[in-house]
Amino acid sequence: MRRIAALLLLLTAAAAFGAENGKTINTPSGTLYYETAGGGSATPLLMINGGPGFDHQYFHFGDGVWNALAKTRTVVFYDQRGTGQSQLNAGQTSKLADLLADIEILRKHLGYERWDVFGHSWGGLLAMAYTARYPERVHKVVICDSAAPKWSDTEFLFAQVFPDINDRYDSFTFLDALGDRTATDAQVREYYQMLFYSPEKRDEFLARASTDSYRPAINAEVSADLARFDLNPELHKFHMPALVITGRFDMNVSPRNAWKIHKAIPGSEFAVFERSGHIPWFEEPARFLPVIETFLAK
């Protein structure tokens, strides 16, 4: 499962907020695209999406949750460098340090002293890295169906639970490696099928999702750079409130990853969504909203 082990979320969607109305920031490396929703006096919430190599659009599969949170706070979405509408200048790198610097550029641009940070899938690892690097800037952190603190420790269960779909996925590997976009898209469609607990939610997602936003070069560069890092020794230093979330049936990132993160962060809360796979806010929005809303409101 070479590609799946490197792609912790291959998702893209049309924004349910409506037409994109975001803005771009000029940075030394290119442009950084972001959009905001809502407002209010509560601490702003930064959303860090999965990938690497994908944009933020899949968060809009489940806008009811974010719209509800946006009634009392600003919710910030952005595209990581070189993905979506964030443009990376020629010769610029896309490594962990670069991605952390981009988040700080965005925070300063928006004028926030601190914000809450929500990281999903690969974005959970990025959220942990940002929290470790800039703890004074993180008010609360939510780590949802996240990669392991050490990238190579992340456990995947696709082959054990979906052997038939996994074999179909593997059948496209050779042509995908040769750069055949048709094969890559076919792999992604197979991959999507293994992310869900509910067949109905799976089918709804497949009917709406596309496969065209993946940036292989970004994924490869980020993944290679992550091999240098181990965040496990940093987690016990987290003293801000933390919530660790997993879908009980997440086969993309084994729930044991989430349990280990929870046990490593002092005083963290742990929430399991019993009828969810990798995307619990999409599969169980009615339960997901009060859990995260209550945590952020404390």
C-alpha positions in Angstrom: 0.0 0.0 0.0 2.7 2.4 -1.0 0.5 5.3 -1.9 -2.0 4.8 0.8 0.7 4.8 3.4 1.8 8.2 2.2 -1.6 9.7 1.7 -3.6 10.1 4.9 -6.4 11.8 3.1 -7.2 12.0 -0.6 -10.3 14.2 -0.5 -11.6 17.1 -2.5 -15.1 18.5 -2.8 -17.1 21.5 -4.0 -17.5 23.9 -1.1 -21.0 23.8 0.5 -20.4 27.3 1.8 -21.0 28.4 -1.8 -18.5 29.9 -4.2 -15.1 30.4 -2.8 -14.6 33.9 -1.5 -11.2 33.6 0.0 -8.1 35.8 -0.2 -4.4 35.3 -0.9 -1.4 36.4 1.0 1.9 37.1 -0.8 4.7 35.2 0.9 8.4 34.9 0.1 7.6 31.4 -1.3 4.5 32.3 -3.3 0.9 32.9 -2.4 -1.1 31.4 0.5 -4.9 31.0 0.0 -7.4 31.2 2.9 -11.0 31.7 3.5 -12.9 32.5 6.7 -16.4 31.8 7.9 -18.5 33.4 10.6 -17.2 35.6 13.4 -17.7 36.4 17.1 -15.7 36.8 20.3 -14.8 33.2 20.8 -11.2 32.1 20.0 -10.7 31.7 16.2 -10.4 28.1 14.9 -7.8 27.1 12.3 -8.6 24.1 10.2 -5.6 22.0 9.0 -6.5 19.5 6.4 -5.1 16.1 5.5 -2.9 15.0 2.6 -0.2 15.9 2.2 -0.7 17.2 -1.3 -4.4 18.1 -1.1 -6.3 21.3 -0.5 -8.9 22.1 2.2 -12.1 21.5 0.2 -13.1 18.2 1.8 -13.8 20.0 5.1 -16.9 21.3 3.4 -18.3 17.8 3.4 -20.0 18.5 6.7 -20.4 22.3 6.7 -23.2 22.1 9.2 -20.6 21.5 11.9 -18.4 24.3 10.9 -21.3 26.7 10.3 -22.5 26.1 13.8 -19.1 26.7 15.3 -18.8 29.9 13.1 -21.8 31.4 14.9 -19.5 32.4 17.8 -16.0 32.4 16.3 -14.1 32.8 13.0 -13.3 29.5 11.4 -10.3 29.7 9.1 -9.6 27.3 6.2 -6.5 27.5 4.1 -4.7 25.6 1.3 -1.2 24.3 2.2 1.6 25.5 0.0 1.5 24.2 -3.5 -2.1 22.9 -3.2 -5.5 24.2 -4.2 -5.3 27.9 -4.8 -2.0 28.4 -2.9 0.8 28.8 -5.4 4.4 27.8 -4.8 7.1 29.7 -6.7 9.6 27.7 -8.7 12.5 26.5 -6.7 10.7 26.7 -3.3 10.6 23.8 -1.0 7.6 22.2 0.8 9.0 20.7 4.0 7.7 20.6 7.5 9.5 23.8 8.5 8.0 25.6 5.5 4.5 24.5 6.3 4.9 25.7 9.9 6.2 29.0 8.8 3.2 29.4 6.5 0.8 28.9 9.4 2.6 31.6 11.3 2.4 33.9 8.4 -1.4 33.3 8.2 -1.8 33.9 12.0 0.1 37.2 11.9 -1.8 38.3 8.8 -5.1 37.7 10.5 -3.9 39.5 13.6 -4.6 36.7 16.1 -2.5 36.4 19.2 -3.6 32.8 19.7 -6.1 30.5 18.1 -7.6 27.0 18.5 -6.1 24.5 16.0 -8.0 21.5 14.5 -5.9 19.0 12.6 -7.3 16.1 10.7 -5.4 13.0 9.3 -1.9 14.2 8.1 -3.1 17.6 9.3 -3.2 16.2 12.8 0.5 15.6 12.7 1.0 19.1 11.3 -1.2 20.5 14.1 1.0 18.6 16.7 4.1 20.0 15.1 2.8 23.5 15.1 1.8 23.2 18.7 5.2 21.9 19.6 6.9 24.7 17.7 4.6 27.6 18.8 2.9 26.5 22.0 2.3 30.1 23.0 0.1 30.6 19.9 -2.2 27.6 20.5 -5.1 28.1 22.9 -6.6 24.6 22.4 -5.8 21.8 20.0 -8.0 19.1 18.4 -6.3 16.1 16.9 -8.8 14.1 14.7 -8.1 10.7 13.1 -4.4 11.7 13.0 -1.2 10.3 11.7 1.1 9.0 14.4 3.6 11.6 15.9 6.3 9.7 14.1 5.1 9.4 10.5 6.4 5.9 9.9 4.6 4.6 13.0 1.1 5.3 11.5 -0.9 2.1 11.4 -3.1 1.3 8.4 -5.8 -1.5 8.3 -7.0 -1.4 4.7 -5.4 -4.7 3.6 -6.8 -6.6 6.6 -10.4 -5.2 6.4 -10.8 -4.5 2.7 -8.7 -7.1 0.9 -10.9 -7.0 -2.2 -10.8 -3.3 -2.6 -7.2 -3.2 -1.6 -6.3 -5.6 -4.4 -8.1 -3.5 -6.9 -6.2 -0.5 -5.6 -2.9 -2.3 -6.0 -3.8 -3.2 -9.6 -3.3 0.4 -10.6 0.0 0.9 -8.8 2.3 0.2 -11.8 0.6 2.7 -14.2 0.2 5.2 -11.4 3.9 5.1 -10.8 4.5 5.8 -14.5 2.4 9.0 -14.1 -0.8 7.7 -15.8 -3.4 10.1 -14.4 -6.3 7.8 -15.3 -4.7 5.1 -13.1 -4.1 7.5 -10.3 -7.7 8.7 -10.4 -8.9 5.1 -10.4 -6.8 4.4 -7.3 -8.2 7.4 -5.5 -11.7 6.2 -6.2 -10.9 2.8 -4.7 -9.2 4.5 -1.7 -12.3 6.6 -1.0 -14.4 3.5 -0.6 -12.3 2.3 2.4 -12.8 5.5 4.5 -16.3 5.0 5.8 -18.3 3.0 8.3 -21.6 3.7 6.6 -22.2 2.5 3.0 -24.8 5.3 2.6 -22.2 7.9 3.6 -19.6 6.3 1.4 -22.0 6.4 -1.6 -22.9 10.0 -0.8 -19.3 11.0 -0.7 -18.4 9.1 -3.9 -21.2 10.8 -5.7 -19.9 14.3 -4.8 -16.1 13.8 -4.6 -13.6 14.4 -7.4 -10.0 13.2 -7.8 -8.3 16.0 -9.5 -6.6 18.1 -6.7 -3.8 15.7 -5.7 -0.3 17.1 -6.1 2.1 14.1 -6.1 5.3 16.2 -5.9 4.1 18.0 -2.8 3.2 14.7 -1.2 6.5 13.1 -2.0 8.5 16.0 -0.7 6.6 16.4 2.6 6.6 12.6 3.2 10.3 12.4 2.7 11.0 15.3 5.0 8.7 13.9 7.8 11.1 10.9 8.1 13.5 13.2 10.0 11.0 13.9 12.8 9.6 12.2 15.9 7.1 14.3 17.8 6.6 11.7 20.6 9.0 13.4 23.0 7.1 16.7 22.5 3.6 15.6 23.4 4.1 15.5 27.2 5.0 19.2 27.0 1.5 20.1 25.7 -0.1 22.0 28.6 -3.0 23.5 26.7 -6.4 21.7 26.6 -6.3 18.9 24.0 -9.0 16.7 22.4 -8.1 13.6 20.6 -10.8 12.2 18.2 -11.1 8.9 16.3 -13.7 7.1 14.3 -14.0 3.6 15.8 -13.8 2.1 12.3 -11.1 4.3 10.8 -9.2 1.9 8.6 -7.1 4.6 7.1 -5.5 5.5 10.4 -5.9 2.9 13.1 -7.7 4.2 16.2 -4.7 2.9 18.2 -2.8 5.9 16.8 -5.3 8.2 18.5 -5.2 6.3 21.8 -1.5 6.6 22.0 -1.6 10.3 21.3 -4.2 10.8 24.0 -2.2 8.8 26.5 0.9 10.9 25.7 -0.7 14.4 26.1 -1.3 15.2 29.8 -4.9 15.8 30.7 -6.2 15.3 27.1 -9.7 14.3 26.4 -10.6 11.4 24.1 -13.7 10.9 22.0 -14.6 7.9 19.9 -17.3 8.0 17.2 -18.8 4.6 17.1 -20.4 4.8 13.7 -17.6 6.5 11.8 -14.5 5.8 9.8 -11.9 8.4 8.9 -14.3 11.4 8.6 -16.5 11.5 11.8 -17.9 15.0 11.2 -19.4 13.8 7.9 -20.7 10.4 9.2 -21.9 11.5 12.6 -22.4 15.3 12.5 -25.2 15.3 15.2 -22.8 13.8 17.7 -19.6 15.4 16.5 -20.9 19.0 16.9 -21.7 18.9 20.6 -18.4 17.1 21.4 -16.2 19.7 19.7 -18.5 22.6 20.6 -18.4 21.7 24.3 -14.6 21.2 24.3 -14.0 24.6 22.6 -16.4 26.4 24.9 -14.8 25.3 28.2 
